[in-house]
């Protein structure tokens, strides 16, 4: 049987999983059963009625109020979900790396009472992440773009502080925050955007990072702006500007691509600019092309990163594209994921109810 969640309570995509069962059936080209219950009598009867080889999708596990309450695994094992379903199950497979950063009952509760294993997606994610966070082939680059500057600061401090990354390259709003920390005045509209997004508070931490790891954090030397609908490039020395910064410039692209050409391991998270705009997509496209054509082991993650790779037809050149968002970010920060910890514990511990 398959447990899954869809959306969050109160949001438009918080729906039943019947449509997922229908799609799964089409992909597998075989019938997939569905029951509009998670752990009640109808769900249990449906599980008991399964014949060898049949597949059952249960309803959205987040319909249970207790599912999203974060507790330790022993307490999650006592929830209605685990107590109702575990007696009917031979093996628990956790294949949701993208949710492994959640200490929810469906993620950590079953491994306390059942033989538990990682699924193939979970296995591929952890194996690939081990290649860039364990003992990566050097030089190792982390390329951090997009808008999540707070995540980028924590990731940078972890990978530089632990000798994982040789350099961190920045793009997007991340680069703008790092430029400000490096002493640049970006101009009123750009500073106002950073203030609006609550990113200016990160400047002291980024400044400290740059001080602690001299020469390791690379910021753009030029940027792209749009003037009357046309792209124009400005040296950082020419800032501030009255125009919005929307990309890295040609000199930055060339210097980044030289480092990428020498790299043996690359982590890519976030575009270099407003890649959706053809005029301002140059930085993202050319940096992503260089990574895609590189012989280095490359790992890419994040929704905008994946979308940009698909937009430019470069996905096939990336060694591994992660399915995760928050879980990937936490892992890159060196945090322990509750779902992974639960599997590790299950592999070495006596399960509840074991006699031997």
N, C-alpha and C positions, 0 to 999 in steps of 0.2 A: 504494500500500500504506500501511497505517496502523500506526504505532508508538505504543504507549502503555504506561504503567506502572499497576500496581494494588497498593496497599499497600506494606508494608515487610517484609523477611525476618524471620520469627519472629512476625509478627502474624496474627490470624485472617483478615484480608482480603487476605493475600498469596496470590492465586489466579491461575489462568489467565484469559486474556481471551476465551475462547470465548463466555461469556455476554454480553460486550460486543458481540461480532460479531453474535450473535443479536438483541439489542435494536436495534443499528444497522440491521440488515436490516428489522426491523419499522417503524422510523421512516422509512426511505427507501423502503419498499415495493418492495424489489428484493433479489435474493440478495446476500449478503455472505459471501465465503469466509473460512476460518480455517485456520491451520496451527499445530500445537503445537510451533513452533520459532521462534527469533528470528533467528539468523544462520548456522545450519548448512546442510547440503546440502538438507534438506527445505524450508527457508525459501527458499533460492535457487531451487530448482526450481519452487516454487509461484509465485514472482515471475516467473520466465522464462515460465511457462505462462499468465500473464494475457493475456486478449484485451482489445481496446479497449473501455473503459467498465466493465470488471470491477473489483471492489474486494476487497482482501485485507487482513485483520487478522492481524498477526503476534502471537506470544505475548507475555506480560508481559516487557517489556524488562529489568525488574529481576531476572529470573532469571539474567542475565549478571552474574557477580561483578564485572566491570570497570565496569559501568554507573554505579554510585554512587561510584566513586573520583573525587574532584575533581582535575582537572588543567587545564593551559592548553589552549586549542583545538587547537594544533598537535599536542600529545601525544594528545588525544582522537581526532584524525583517524587515528591509528595503531592504534586499538583494533580488536579483532576485528569489532565491530559495524559500524564505518564501512568498514573494508577489505573486508568481505564484501558489504555492500549497496550502497555508493556506486556501483560500476561498473554496477549494474543500474538506476540511477535517473537521470532527466532533471532533476528539480527537487526541492529540499528546501523544505518549507513548515513553519515553526515556528508552531504555533497554540496552544501551551501557555504562555500568560502565567503561569498559576498555578505553573508549574515553572521559569520563566525565571530564578529566583534560584539554581538549582542548576547548578553547572558540571559537569554529567554528559555522558557521551559522546553520548547521543541528543539533547542540547540544543545543544551547541557544536561537536561534531566534524564534522558533515556540511557546515557552512557554509564550512569550510576548503577543501573539494574540490569542492563543487557550487554551481551557481547557487542562491541562497537568497532566500526572501521571507518576509514575515510573513503569517500567515493572517488571516482576517476578525476573529476574536475578539481576537487579538493587536493588530490595528489599532484596534479599538474601545476596548480597554483603554488603549492608549497615547494615543489621541486624547483620551479622557475625562480621563485623568490630567493631560494637558497643560493642560486647561482649569482645573485647580485648583492645579497646581504650576508652570506656566509663567508666564503673566501673568493670574491670575484676576481676574474682575470683582469689584470691591470694593463693600462690605465682604465679607471672606472669613472664614468661621468654620470651625474644626475642632472637632468634638464627639466627645470621646474618653471612652468608658465601658467597661463590662465589667471584666475582671480583669487585663488585660495592662498593668500600670502601667509596667513597664520599657520597653516599646515606646512607650507614651504620652509618657514623659519624653523619649526620643530624638526622636520625631516633633515634639513641642512645641518643643524647642530648635531643630530644623532649620527649621520653618515660621515661627517667630517671628524667629529669627536672620537669616533671608533675606527678611524682609518679605513673606512669602507670606500668612500668616494675620494678621488684625487682632485676633482673640481666640481663645482655646482654652477651650471649656466642658467641664467634667468631670462624670462620673457613675459609678455603680457603685463597684467597689473602687478604681478610678483616683482618684475623688473623695475616697475615704477616705484614701488615701496623701497626696494633695495637702492635705487638711484638716490632717492631722498635721504636715505640713511648714509649714503656715501657723500652727501653734501650738495646735491643738485637741487635747484629750484625749478620745478617742472612748469610753472605758470599757473595762473589762477584756475582755469577750468579743470586741469588735471589734479591739482591739489584739492579742489572742491569735491571731485569724484572720490578720491581716496578718503577724504573726511566723511563723505556721505556713506561710504561702505564700511566705515569704522576701521580702516586700515592704518591710519596715521599713528595709532597707539602702538603699532608694532615697530616703529622706527628705532626706538632705543635698543630693543632686543636685536634687531638686524645690525645696527651699528656695532654692538658688542660682538656679534658673530663675525663681522668683517674684520674687526680688530683682533679677535682671537685666532683667526685663520687667514693670515695675510696671503694674498695671491691665490687663494683657493675659491673664492666666490667671485664669479665673473658677471659683470653688469654690462649692458649695451654701451657702445661708444657712439652710436648714432641711432636715431629713431625715425619712424615714418609717421607723417601727419597728412591730413587731407585738406587741401586748399582749393576752394571752388570746384570740388569734385575730382580734383587731380591729386595724385600722390606727390608729396615733396619730402625730401629727407633733410634732417637737421643733425648736425653734430651735437653731442651732449654739451659741448662748450658754447653752443649757440642758444641754449636754454636760459631763461624761461621762454615759453611760447604761448600765444593766445589760442593755439589750435590743440585739439585733442590728440594725444599720442595713441596711435592705433597699431603700430607694428615696430619691429626692430629694423634697423637700416642695413644697407648693403655691406658696409665695413664690418658690422657686427655679425652678419650672416657668414661672411668669409672667415672671420676669426673663429666663430663657433664651429664651422664645418672643418676647419683644420684640426681642431681638437677631436671632433667626431671621427675624422679619418684615422687618427692614431689610436682611438679607444678600442678596448677589447670587451668592455662591458658597458652597457648604456641603459639607464632607466629614464623613461620619457613620461612626464605627467604635465599636460597642459600645453595649449597652443602659444605661439610667440606673439599673437596679436588677434585682430578681428578677422579671422580667416574666412568668415562668411561673406565678406566684402572682397570682390575680386581685386580691387585696387590695393587692398591692404593685406592680402593673403600671402604676399611674397615670402616673408620671413618664415611663416609656418610651413609653407609648401617646400621651400628649399632646404630648411633644416630637417624636416621629416623625410624628404627624398634622400638626403645624405645618410640618415640613420637607416632607412629602408634598404639602401644599397651597400651598407657597411657589412663587413665580415664579423663585426662584434656581435656578441650575444646581446639582444635588445629586448627589454620588457617595457610594454606600454600599458597605461591604465588611465581611467577617468573618462567620463562621458564625452566631453568635448574633444579629448585626444582621439578617442576611437572614431568619433564622427568625422574629424578632420582627416584621419588616415583613410577612412572610407571615401570621403569626398575626393581625395586626390588619387585614389586607387593604389594606395601604398600598404594596405594591411598585410598582404602576402609577404612583404619583405621584413616584417617584424617577427623576431623569434618567438615571442609569446605576448599575446594580448590578454590582459587580466579582465575577468568578468566583474571585478569588485570595485567599489567606490570607497566608502568609509573604512571597510576592512583592510583594503590595500593601504590606505593612508596610515591607519594605525600601525600596520605591520612595518611600514617604512620608517615610522617613528621609533621602532624598537619596542612597541607595546605587545604584550601577550594577549592573544585573542582567546576569549573564554571558550569558544567552540573547539579550538585546537588544543587548549589546555585540557579540556574534558576528554578528548580522545587520547591524549598522552597519558592522562591519569588512568583511564580505563584499560590501557594496554599494560599497565604495571600493577594495578590494584585488584584486590579481591572484590568482586561485585557483591552488592547487597543480596543476601540469600544464599550465597555460595557456602557449601559445607566443607569444601576441600581447600 
